[in-house]
Amino acid sequence: MTGRAQPGRADPEPLVWNVAGLLGEGIGAQRDYAFENVDVDPGEGLQLASPVSGKLRLARTNRGLLLDGEIHTSLATECARCLRALTIPLDLEIHDEALPSIDLHTGAPVALSPEDEELGVLRLTDHHELDLEPAIREAIQLNEPIAPLDREDCPGLCVVCGLPLDEGTHDHPDEEIDPRLEALKAFRPTE
């Protein structure tokens, strides 16, 4: 099955799949899903440079579903030293478990064990739907680089004019020294 957001056609929830059929099958049953060009909100302070694409395999277990997915996208950010625009490709993997919130046969609510609550296990909706967007958002946030660089030897910005140090010349005149600090100019470190 494929969930796709196509240009010119509004697909309201391309990352939501009804998995009631899979939940009704025996342990080990599997389904494969693919999605392309899906817009995902990556969370506060992050911006995607390209839509999200990937594939997902769901496998039935005695408790719920195992999720194994490969996700591809890229982040739009800036270099931590020189502030140039930067695009960082992200190839993410999702390995998670989704548990039902409603029993398929009785319709009774299914409570989580204290361990599952503590781990924040992914839950299916009351309509036996899997919403993959929160898991993708979390994977993007966990893989966001802390201090991305446009290149390893990026020299950064000039402290005087604010331009990148590898662009143009930076022969700035010495600033006038406060007369009260003029005497410090004579001090030189001893070796």
BALOBA-1460 file (C-alpha; in Angstrom, 3 decimals):
// residues 191
<rec num="1" residu="m" x="0.000" y="0.000" z="0.000"/>
<rec num="2" residu="t" x="1.195" y="3.494" z="-0.670"/>
<rec num="3" residu="g" x="0.403" y="6.754" z="1.069"/>
<rec num="4" residu="r" x="1.327" y="9.656" z="-1.182"/>
<rec num="5" residu="a" x="0.867" y="13.377" z="-1.150"/>
<rec num="6" residu="q" x="0.516" y="14.274" z="-4.811"/>
<rec num="7" residu="p" x="0.688" y="17.794" z="-6.220"/>
<rec num="8" residu="g" x="-2.768" y="19.186" z="-6.912"/>
<rec num="9" residu="r" x="-4.479" y="16.566" z="-4.727"/>
<rec num="10" residu="a" x="-4.997" y="17.059" z="-1.030"/>
<rec num="11" residu="d" x="-4.152" y="13.893" z="0.880"/>
<rec num="12" residu="p" x="-5.049" y="14.869" z="4.443"/>
<rec num="13" residu="e" x="-3.206" y="12.117" z="6.324"/>
<rec num="14" residu="p" x="-0.616" y="10.348" z="4.149"/>
<rec num="15" residu="l" x="1.186" y="8.903" z="7.196"/>
<rec num="16" residu="v" x="-1.894" y="7.322" z="8.822"/>
<rec num="17" residu="w" x="-2.839" y="3.735" z="8.046"/>
<rec num="18" residu="n" x="-5.737" y="1.642" z="9.310"/>
<rec num="19" residu="v" x="-4.136" y="-1.559" z="10.599"/>
<rec num="20" residu="a" x="-7.260" y="-3.365" z="11.875"/>
<rec num="21" residu="g" x="-6.845" y="-6.037" z="9.212"/>
<rec num="22" residu="l" x="-3.265" y="-6.722" z="10.235"/>
<rec num="23" residu="l" x="-4.237" y="-6.817" z="13.932"/>
<rec num="24" residu="g" x="-6.844" y="-9.473" z="13.063"/>
<rec num="25" residu="e" x="-4.237" y="-11.737" z="11.462"/>
<rec num="26" residu="g" x="-1.894" y="-14.146" z="13.201"/>
<rec num="27" residu="i" x="1.472" y="-13.412" z="14.767"/>
<rec num="28" residu="g" x="4.117" y="-12.821" z="12.100"/>
<rec num="29" residu="a" x="1.776" y="-11.345" z="9.466"/>
<rec num="30" residu="q" x="3.354" y="-8.346" z="7.699"/>
<rec num="31" residu="r" x="2.409" y="-5.339" z="5.615"/>
<rec num="32" residu="d" x="4.643" y="-2.964" z="3.657"/>
<rec num="33" residu="y" x="3.827" y="0.697" z="3.130"/>
<rec num="34" residu="a" x="5.600" y="3.396" z="1.122"/>
<rec num="35" residu="f" x="5.224" y="7.158" z="1.108"/>
<rec num="36" residu="e" x="6.717" y="9.949" z="-0.979"/>
<rec num="37" residu="n" x="6.817" y="13.741" z="-0.880"/>
<rec num="38" residu="v" x="5.045" y="14.065" z="2.466"/>
<rec num="39" residu="d" x="5.249" y="17.320" z="4.407"/>
<rec num="40" residu="v" x="5.971" y="16.771" z="8.094"/>
<rec num="41" residu="d" x="6.227" y="19.409" z="10.797"/>
<rec num="42" residu="p" x="9.693" y="18.657" z="12.239"/>
<rec num="43" residu="g" x="9.027" y="20.632" z="15.404"/>
<rec num="44" residu="e" x="9.950" y="24.006" z="16.805"/>
<rec num="45" residu="g" x="13.159" y="25.532" z="15.458"/>
<rec num="46" residu="l" x="13.583" y="23.010" z="12.624"/>
<rec num="47" residu="q" x="12.803" y="23.330" z="8.932"/>
<rec num="48" residu="l" x="12.827" y="20.606" z="6.310"/>
<rec num="49" residu="a" x="14.628" y="21.293" z="3.027"/>
<rec num="50" residu="s" x="12.882" y="18.405" z="1.264"/>
<rec num="51" residu="p" x="9.721" y="16.383" z="1.821"/>
<rec num="52" residu="v" x="9.807" y="13.070" z="3.658"/>
<rec num="53" residu="s" x="9.887" y="9.790" z="1.759"/>
<rec num="54" residu="g" x="10.383" y="6.251" z="2.910"/>
<rec num="55" residu="k" x="9.079" y="2.781" z="3.457"/>
<rec num="56" residu="l" x="7.650" y="0.995" z="6.460"/>
<rec num="57" residu="r" x="7.191" y="-2.669" z="7.348"/>
<rec num="58" residu="l" x="4.669" y="-3.612" z="10.016"/>
<rec num="59" residu="a" x="4.764" y="-7.046" z="11.619"/>
<rec num="60" residu="r" x="2.075" y="-8.484" z="13.904"/>
<rec num="61" residu="t" x="3.214" y="-9.567" z="17.375"/>
<rec num="62" residu="n" x="1.346" y="-11.027" z="20.333"/>
<rec num="63" residu="r" x="1.082" y="-7.467" z="21.791"/>
<rec num="64" residu="g" x="0.605" y="-5.247" z="18.755"/>
<rec num="65" residu="l" x="2.845" y="-4.247" z="15.851"/>
<rec num="66" residu="l" x="6.577" y="-3.936" z="15.256"/>
<rec num="67" residu="l" x="7.578" y="-1.014" z="13.009"/>
<rec num="68" residu="d" x="10.711" y="-1.032" z="10.873"/>
<rec num="69" residu="g" x="11.099" y="1.964" z="8.612"/>
<rec num="70" residu="e" x="13.608" y="3.824" z="6.467"/>
<rec num="71" residu="i" x="12.987" y="7.548" z="6.176"/>
<rec num="72" residu="h" x="14.727" y="10.064" z="3.902"/>
<rec num="73" residu="t" x="14.583" y="13.853" z="4.104"/>
<rec num="74" residu="s" x="16.900" y="16.828" z="4.656"/>
<rec num="75" residu="l" x="17.082" y="19.719" z="7.091"/>
<rec num="76" residu="a" x="17.485" y="23.368" z="6.110"/>
<rec num="77" residu="t" x="19.800" y="25.001" z="8.624"/>
<rec num="78" residu="e" x="22.910" y="27.192" z="8.757"/>
<rec num="79" residu="c" x="26.576" y="26.699" z="9.493"/>
<rec num="80" residu="a" x="27.299" y="27.175" z="13.199"/>
<rec num="81" residu="r" x="30.438" y="29.235" z="12.427"/>
<rec num="82" residu="c" x="29.774" y="31.335" z="9.320"/>
<rec num="83" residu="l" x="25.939" y="31.272" z="9.211"/>
<rec num="84" residu="r" x="25.808" y="30.210" z="5.547"/>
<rec num="85" residu="a" x="22.670" y="28.319" z="4.478"/>
<rec num="86" residu="l" x="23.181" y="24.594" z="4.737"/>
<rec num="87" residu="t" x="21.197" y="21.495" z="3.754"/>
<rec num="88" residu="i" x="21.827" y="18.333" z="5.752"/>
<rec num="89" residu="p" x="20.524" y="15.038" z="4.330"/>
<rec num="90" residu="l" x="18.963" y="12.708" z="6.881"/>
<rec num="91" residu="d" x="18.657" y="8.954" z="6.375"/>
<rec num="92" residu="l" x="16.738" y="7.734" z="9.392"/>
<rec num="93" residu="e" x="15.627" y="4.378" z="10.686"/>
<rec num="94" residu="i" x="12.600" y="3.777" z="12.866"/>
<rec num="95" residu="h" x="12.398" y="0.639" z="14.977"/>
<rec num="96" residu="d" x="9.448" y="0.878" z="17.309"/>
<rec num="97" residu="e" x="6.457" y="-0.945" z="18.710"/>
<rec num="98" residu="a" x="2.851" y="0.212" z="18.438"/>
<rec num="99" residu="l" x="0.253" y="-1.115" z="20.837"/>
<rec num="100" residu="p" x="-3.523" y="-0.967" z="20.429"/>
<rec num="101" residu="s" x="-5.547" y="1.367" z="22.601"/>
<rec num="102" residu="i" x="-8.790" y="-0.580" z="21.964"/>
<rec num="103" residu="d" x="-9.096" y="-4.382" z="21.851"/>
<rec num="104" residu="l" x="-9.987" y="-5.386" z="18.276"/>
<rec num="105" residu="h" x="-12.470" y="-8.105" z="19.305"/>
<rec num="106" residu="t" x="-14.146" y="-6.699" z="22.428"/>
<rec num="107" residu="g" x="-13.857" y="-2.939" z="21.911"/>
<rec num="108" residu="a" x="-12.608" y="-2.578" z="25.491"/>
<rec num="109" residu="p" x="-9.806" y="-0.101" z="26.259"/>
<rec num="110" residu="v" x="-6.349" y="-1.663" z="26.524"/>
<rec num="111" residu="a" x="-4.254" y="-0.370" z="29.412"/>
<rec num="112" residu="l" x="-0.499" y="-0.002" z="29.144"/>
<rec num="113" residu="s" x="1.837" y="-1.667" z="31.593"/>
<rec num="114" residu="p" x="3.814" y="0.732" z="33.829"/>
<rec num="115" residu="e" x="6.993" y="-0.112" z="31.843"/>
<rec num="116" residu="d" x="5.308" y="0.726" z="28.524"/>
<rec num="117" residu="e" x="3.956" y="3.982" z="29.958"/>
<rec num="118" residu="e" x="7.422" y="4.924" z="31.177"/>
<rec num="119" residu="l" x="8.949" y="4.168" z="27.767"/>
<rec num="120" residu="g" x="6.278" y="6.189" z="25.967"/>
<rec num="121" residu="v" x="5.255" y="3.343" z="23.656"/>
<rec num="122" residu="l" x="3.518" y="4.395" z="20.431"/>
<rec num="123" residu="r" x="-0.258" y="3.823" z="20.579"/>
<rec num="124" residu="l" x="-2.726" y="3.089" z="17.812"/>
<rec num="125" residu="t" x="-5.809" y="5.310" z="17.706"/>
<rec num="126" residu="d" x="-9.241" y="4.199" z="18.902"/>
<rec num="127" residu="h" x="-9.971" y="3.374" z="15.241"/>
<rec num="128" residu="h" x="-6.945" y="1.030" z="14.945"/>
<rec num="129" residu="e" x="-4.944" y="3.549" z="12.939"/>
<rec num="130" residu="l" x="-1.193" y="4.006" z="13.044"/>
<rec num="131" residu="d" x="-0.044" y="7.634" z="12.804"/>
<rec num="132" residu="l" x="3.643" y="7.601" z="11.839"/>
<rec num="133" residu="e" x="4.192" y="11.378" z="11.900"/>
<rec num="134" residu="p" x="5.093" y="11.627" z="15.632"/>
<rec num="135" residu="a" x="7.692" y="8.850" z="15.236"/>
<rec num="136" residu="i" x="9.201" y="10.589" z="12.184"/>
<rec num="137" residu="r" x="9.260" y="13.947" z="13.999"/>
<rec num="138" residu="e" x="11.060" y="12.370" z="16.952"/>
<rec num="139" residu="a" x="13.611" y="10.661" z="14.661"/>
<rec num="140" residu="i" x="14.332" y="13.993" z="12.915"/>
<rec num="141" residu="q" x="14.746" y="15.823" z="16.225"/>
<rec num="142" residu="l" x="17.058" y="13.138" z="17.619"/>
<rec num="143" residu="n" x="19.239" y="13.271" z="14.500"/>
<rec num="144" residu="e" x="19.485" y="17.052" z="14.226"/>
<rec num="145" residu="p" x="23.204" y="17.959" z="14.286"/>
<rec num="146" residu="i" x="24.232" y="20.018" z="17.303"/>
<rec num="147" residu="a" x="26.636" y="22.380" z="15.504"/>
<rec num="148" residu="p" x="26.489" y="21.766" z="11.735"/>
<rec num="149" residu="l" x="29.362" y="23.070" z="9.621"/>
<rec num="150" residu="d" x="29.409" y="23.801" z="5.897"/>
<rec num="151" residu="r" x="32.917" y="22.302" z="5.934"/>
<rec num="152" residu="e" x="35.292" y="21.098" z="8.658"/>
<rec num="153" residu="d" x="37.780" y="23.963" z="8.271"/>
<rec num="154" residu="c" x="35.156" y="26.724" z="8.223"/>
<rec num="155" residu="p" x="36.942" y="29.798" z="9.676"/>
<rec num="156" residu="g" x="33.755" y="31.531" z="10.857"/>
<rec num="157" residu="l" x="32.959" y="35.255" z="10.866"/>
<rec num="158" residu="c" x="35.160" y="38.311" z="11.266"/>
<rec num="159" residu="v" x="34.571" y="39.841" z="14.708"/>
<rec num="160" residu="v" x="34.935" y="43.367" z="13.291"/>
<rec num="161" residu="c" x="32.864" y="43.422" z="10.089"/>
<rec num="162" residu="g" x="30.819" y="40.224" z="10.515"/>
<rec num="163" residu="l" x="31.628" y="38.841" z="7.068"/>
<rec num="164" residu="p" x="32.887" y="35.280" z="6.550"/>
<rec num="165" residu="l" x="36.656" y="35.175" z="7.101"/>
<rec num="166" residu="d" x="37.211" y="33.280" z="3.848"/>
<rec num="167" residu="e" x="35.610" y="36.072" z="1.771"/>
<rec num="168" residu="g" x="37.462" y="39.288" z="0.965"/>
<rec num="169" residu="t" x="40.180" y="40.974" z="2.988"/>
<rec num="170" residu="h" x="39.902" y="41.776" z="6.652"/>
<rec num="171" residu="d" x="42.563" y="44.450" z="7.161"/>
<rec num="172" residu="h" x="40.659" y="46.466" z="9.716"/>
<rec num="173" residu="p" x="42.377" y="49.374" z="11.456"/>
<rec num="174" residu="d" x="43.076" y="48.980" z="15.137"/>
<rec num="175" residu="e" x="40.401" y="50.465" z="17.301"/>
<rec num="176" residu="e" x="41.247" y="53.478" z="19.377"/>
<rec num="177" residu="i" x="42.290" y="52.409" z="22.818"/>
<rec num="178" residu="d" x="40.654" y="53.941" z="25.834"/>
<rec num="179" residu="p" x="43.265" y="56.324" z="27.318"/>
<rec num="180" residu="r" x="42.813" y="54.717" z="30.723"/>
<rec num="181" residu="l" x="43.962" y="51.373" z="29.262"/>
<rec num="182" residu="e" x="46.824" y="52.774" z="27.126"/>
<rec num="183" residu="a" x="49.433" y="51.648" z="29.694"/>
<rec num="184" residu="l" x="48.401" y="47.996" z="29.164"/>
<rec num="185" residu="k" x="49.610" y="48.183" z="25.573"/>
<rec num="186" residu="a" x="53.218" y="48.195" z="26.820"/>
<rec num="187" residu="f" x="52.825" y="44.877" z="28.625"/>
<rec num="188" residu="r" x="54.038" y="41.850" z="26.695"/>
<rec num="189" residu="p" x="53.834" y="38.260" z="27.854"/>
<rec num="190" residu="t" x="57.139" y="36.823" z="29.023"/>
<rec num="191" residu="e" x="58.291" y="33.522" z="27.729"/>
